[in-house]
Amino acid sequence: MEKLNSKTEALMCERFGKDNLIALASVYKGKPYVRAVNTYYMDGSFYVVTDARSSKMLHFAEDPSCAICGDWFTAQAFTENLGHVLLPEHEERMKTLREAFREWYSLGHVNEADENTILLRLRLISGVLMDHGTKHEIDFT
């Protein structure tokens, strides 16, 4: 397994530094669940704008571990509820996400005024990225 390096970081940013639909899996009360979520990769993590009352957030409150899969990439991660999207510490990140998600973000899917609209971080632990026949097993820690 290789540590995240400039080459694999560049591949991750190229592939996932935009709006991406990925499968996000959780386990709750012994049952697996998976759903598709819009994400954006930056700084070794994927970010999701979601509702704090959603079933995935209920699952992650009990067990913050998750798995993701999309576009020839699979990984394990820990989830972190970073709080309301309008918190001052999220200002720059949210500018990036609003731009990346612009095609759907303001069409009634997101209500930033609602305090339950939160930023979910998927902090990557390890993953496998396939790139033109090359398998990169990446340690993100």
C-alpha positions in Angstrom: 0.0 0.0 0.0 1.3 3.4 -0.9 0.8 6.7 1.0 -1.2 9.3 -0.8 1.4 11.1 -3.0 1.5 13.9 -5.5 0.7 11.5 -8.4 -2.3 9.8 -6.7 -3.5 13.1 -5.3 -3.5 14.5 -8.8 -5.5 11.5 -10.1 -8.0 11.9 -7.2 -8.4 15.6 -7.9 -8.8 15.1 -11.6 -11.4 12.4 -11.3 -13.3 13.6 -8.2 -12.6 17.3 -7.9 -16.0 18.0 -9.4 -19.6 16.8 -8.8 -19.5 13.0 -8.6 -22.2 10.5 -7.8 -20.8 7.8 -5.6 -22.2 4.9 -3.6 -22.0 5.5 0.1 -22.5 2.4 2.4 -23.3 2.2 6.1 -24.2 -0.6 8.5 -27.1 0.0 11.0 -28.3 -2.6 13.4 -26.4 -5.3 11.6 -27.9 -4.5 8.2 -26.0 -2.9 5.3 -27.4 0.2 3.5 -26.2 1.9 0.4 -27.3 5.1 -1.3 -26.0 7.4 -4.1 -24.8 10.8 -3.0 -23.3 13.8 -4.8 -19.7 14.4 -3.6 -16.7 16.5 -4.2 -13.1 15.4 -3.3 -10.5 17.8 -1.7 -7.8 17.5 0.9 -8.0 13.7 1.3 -11.8 13.7 1.9 -15.1 13.6 0.1 -17.7 16.2 1.1 -21.5 15.8 0.9 -24.2 18.4 1.7 -27.1 16.5 3.4 -29.8 16.7 6.0 -28.9 15.9 9.6 -32.1 14.0 10.0 -31.5 11.6 7.1 -31.2 7.9 7.6 -27.5 7.9 6.7 -26.9 10.4 9.5 -28.8 8.3 11.9 -26.6 5.3 10.9 -23.4 7.3 11.1 -24.3 8.6 14.6 -24.2 5.0 15.7 -21.2 3.9 13.6 -19.2 6.5 11.8 -17.4 4.1 9.5 -18.5 3.8 5.9 -17.4 2.5 2.5 -17.7 4.3 -0.9 -17.4 3.3 -4.5 -17.5 5.1 -7.8 -15.6 5.6 -11.0 -13.1 2.9 -10.5 -12.4 3.8 -6.9 -13.4 2.0 -3.7 -12.5 3.1 -0.2 -13.1 3.0 3.5 -13.7 6.2 5.5 -14.9 7.7 8.7 -17.8 10.1 8.6 -17.8 13.5 10.4 -20.8 15.8 10.7 -19.2 19.2 10.4 -22.3 21.1 11.2 -24.5 23.6 9.5 -23.3 24.6 6.0 -23.4 28.3 6.9 -20.9 28.1 9.7 -18.1 30.7 9.1 -15.4 27.9 9.0 -17.2 26.4 6.0 -17.3 29.6 3.9 -14.5 28.8 1.4 -15.3 25.1 1.2 -19.0 25.9 0.6 -18.1 28.3 -2.3 -16.3 25.4 -4.0 -19.2 23.0 -3.4 -21.9 25.4 -4.6 -19.9 25.9 -7.8 -19.3 22.2 -8.2 -23.0 21.3 -7.5 -24.4 24.4 -9.4 -26.5 22.3 -11.8 -28.8 21.1 -9.1 -27.9 22.8 -5.8 -30.3 25.8 -6.0 -33.2 23.9 -7.6 -35.0 23.2 -4.4 -32.8 20.3 -3.3 -30.9 22.3 -0.6 -32.2 24.8 2.0 -29.1 26.4 3.5 -31.3 28.4 5.9 -32.4 25.1 7.6 -30.0 24.4 10.4 -30.3 20.7 9.5 -28.5 21.3 6.2 -25.1 20.1 7.1 -21.7 19.3 5.6 -20.7 15.7 5.9 -17.0 14.8 5.6 -15.9 11.4 4.4 -12.4 11.3 5.8 -10.6 8.6 3.7 -8.6 5.9 5.4 -7.6 3.6 2.6 -8.7 2.9 -1.0 -8.1 1.3 -4.3 -7.9 3.6 -7.4 -7.7 2.1 -10.9 -6.1 4.2 -13.6 -5.5 2.9 -17.1 -4.7 -0.6 -15.9 -2.6 0.5 -12.9 -3.9 -0.4 -9.4 -3.1 2.2 -6.7 -3.7 0.9 -3.2 -3.7 4.2 -1.2 -3.2 4.8 2.5 -4.8 8.2 3.2 -3.9 8.4 6.8 
